[in-house]
Amino acid sequence: MCGQSPIERIHACVAAMIASPSDELVAPLREAIAHGCRSGCVSSRDPDGDAQAIFHLVLGVFVTHTTIGRPASRKELEMAVMGTIRGALSVR
């Protein structure tokens, strides 16, 4: 990583996370989805797969905004992430 720009370092870290996402990051989301399924608030046939997909969505938004050098506003993040999650998990 020595000699890399900040963007190159971020992309290297992101590539590692995509190749092998940390269960430390995905497990809480997977557990929340499973809990939501049990309580009837969300619908998911595959909580682990959905947690992985949401992780990659958030990571993609992060990479996009660091690459273009413009931080996303809270509203942009909520629209991109929460809208997709609501649709994918049939949030009630």
N, C-alpha and C positions, 0 to 999 in steps of 0.2 A: 504494500500500500504506500510505501515511501515514494514520494515524487508524484503522487496522484493528486488531482484537484479534488475539492470537496465533493463535487458531483460524481466524479469517478469512484470515490470511496463509498458514497451512498449507493451507487449502482452495484458495486461489488458486494456490499452487504445485502442488498435486496436480492441479488442473484442467489446468494447463499440461502436466504430465507425462503425463496421460491423453491429451490431444489430440496430443501429439508426444513419445512416450517417447524419452529419450536412448539412443542406441545404445551409449553408454558404459556404461550400466547393464544393458542387455539382452544385449549381445554376449558377455560372459563366460558367461552362463547358456546362451545358444544354443550356444556352443562346447562347453560341458560336456555338453549334451544330445547334440550330434552325436558327441562322443567316446564317450559312453556307448552310443550306437547302434552305432558301429563295433566296440566291444569286446563288445557283446552284453549289457550290463548293463541297458539301458533300451530301450524301443521307442517310436519317434516317427516318424510319417510326415511331420511338419512341425516340425522343431526350432525354426525361427523363430517360428511360430505358438504353439508350446508355451511358448517362452521369454516371448513377449508375454503369454500367459495367466497364467503364474506371476508375472510382474512385476505385472500388474493385481491378482492375488489378494493378494500381499504388500502392495501399496499400499492395497487395500481394508481389510485388517486394520489397517494403520497408521492410516488415516483414521477407522475405527470407534473405535479405542481413544483417539485424540486427541479425537474429538468427545465421547465419553462421559466423558472426563477420568479414565479409569482405565487405567493401563498394563497391557498383557497380560503375564502371566507367561511364562517360557520354555516351560513345558509347554503353555499355551494356544496359543502361536505354533506350536510343533512339531506339535500336533494339527491345527490349522487348515491349516497350509501343507504339512507333510511328508505327511500322510495323503492330501491331494489330489494332491500330486505323485506319490506312489507309485502311486496308482490310475490317474492319467492317463497316466503313462509306463510302466506295467507294470514297475516296478523289480523286478529279480531279486535 
